[in-house]
């Protein structure tokens, strides 16, 4: 049996008439950085709150570390660290005192406070009041709180939300280091581009349903390369290519987009256009980015 | 029980630099200061020649405190304790910790009761201080008599126990709902009503009037056991309901 860190089976939760999570079955492998992606309102935060026992599901099952959450919530949550949306901090306390609150509640050692402060590079600001922290510092302290007690699984909900590019970069570097320390990271985002460089697994959710789950390469493999062509007579070029069986689409930036199987197809398209007397200004081959695929997938699902 | 002690220890740390902690001493100080001012301004009319000045001071302070200040103080104090979590969206972290939710709620309940108890102890000390100022500055009022420590502490203890019900009610309201306005309204409106209707037939059943009923009964030698038990046991029951409810509710914010 695969050692799933998180496994949900047909997880469901409704709010009044809205089904926020609809039969969600997640499988998060140990040691992975799992990107839980979806547009705003897709059900990510509701799912995360259910994983942490903050919201009770209407149906389905949640297993963490191969144990049912409802059978032993304390035993399971002891091995989980979390950062849900904005960090939960007391601004009238110092950074160190905020972690001391956690230490007193969970019974960890004082050295653990210093350890997590060091991991997030906040040692020098530890004795400053949190109300004087920047947003990025608060986010890092929130991550330190999540890592307190050396959990095996980190659940992070939109950890880069509201951060400036430097803050996002900093947070990304921090998260990328975590699997090397033996942690499994489950993080949500509505922007694939923000987490693309970190994740080893992806789950895409739309309207409470899982529409993709797998490795980033598997997601990429779902789409074909495409050739971008610009000519002197775009409309006629499109007609010509369509007549010859290509699915040429007129793009927004005065070019044609043609799905192809490889470089040979690109060369063939060029030859056909030139032979027909078209002047080819530009011809390049590209693979849609994960973000493009993500957007296409969620848009398709939205239309259904 | 270790969960409860852990949570309680964390709760006390959270009080650092808070208005909630400052008010524990500022509120009784304000009343004691008022009593001193009244002594200087109206002392000769209020403290009769040959009367028991200490008992007059203690009963006057007790009435002002139990009927008006205590319910309002409990309202504000519990509202501030709730705001500490609501304003910083900390429920989602607290309830995701490996601690039973009831222990977190119970720790807050014990802290709330401790803060109110501490403020009443401070009030007792400051009442003695006010009397001692009278002894030195206004010797004609009769504060040179021995201090009735027993009566003072008995009054404080009994009215404190009778206040458990409003402490539990206000704590639950302020922890359950994030609206500070709601928390204040639930306290201010009944306090005004109980002050106006104090002494009526149903006053001994009004949670906000119970400390005053008990204190008044003690000074006037009238039965107060029913009001005391209602305040004390009612407080325990509402606290238990709060623990139960907090364990079941969804944390959406």
Boltz contact constraints between the chains, C-beta under 6 A:
constraints:
  - contact:
      token1: [A, 52]
      token2: [B, 96]
      max_distance: 6.0
  - contact:
      token1: [A, 54]
      token2: [B, 92]
      max_distance: 6.0
  - contact:
      token1: [A, 54]
      token2: [B, 95]
      max_distance: 6.0
  - contact:
      token1: [A, 54]
      token2: [B, 251]
      max_distance: 6.0
  - contact:
      token1: [A, 55]
      token2: [B, 250]
      max_distance: 6.0
  - contact:
      token1: [A, 74]
      token2: [B, 98]
      max_distance: 6.0
  - contact:
      token1: [A, 77]
      token2: [B, 98]
      max_distance: 6.0
  - contact:
      token1: [A, 78]
      token2: [B, 98]
      max_distance: 6.0
  - contact:
      token1: [A, 82]
      token2: [B, 96]
      max_distance: 6.0
  - contact:
      token1: [A, 84]
      token2: [B, 92]
      max_distance: 6.0
  - contact:
      token1: [A, 88]
      token2: [B, 89]
      max_distance: 6.0
  - contact:
      token1: [A, 88]
      token2: [B, 90]
      max_distance: 6.0
  - contact:
      token1: [A, 88]
      token2: [B, 93]
      max_distance: 6.0
  - contact:
      token1: [A, 90]
      token2: [B, 14]
      max_distance: 6.0
  - contact:
      token1: [A, 90]
      token2: [B, 88]
      max_distance: 6.0
  - contact:
      token1: [A, 92]
      token2: [B, 17]
      max_distance: 6.0
  - contact:
      token1: [A, 101]
      token2: [B, 10]
      max_distance: 6.0
  - contact:
      token1: [A, 101]
      token2: [B, 13]
      max_distance: 6.0
  - contact:
      token1: [A, 104]
      token2: [B, 6]
      max_distance: 6.0
  - contact:
      token1: [A, 104]
      token2: [B, 9]
      max_distance: 6.0
  - contact:
      token1: [A, 104]
      token2: [B, 10]
      max_distance: 6.0
  - contact:
      token1: [A, 105]
      token2: [B, 6]
      max_distance: 6.0
  - contact:
      token1: [A, 105]
      token2: [B, 7]
      max_distance: 6.0
  - contact:
      token1: [A, 105]
      token2: [B, 10]
      max_distance: 6.0
  - contact:
      token1: [A, 105]
      token2: [B, 97]
      max_distance: 6.0
  - contact:
      token1: [A, 105]
      token2: [B, 99]
      max_distance: 6.0
  - contact:
      token1: [A, 107]
      token2: [B, 6]
      max_distance: 6.0
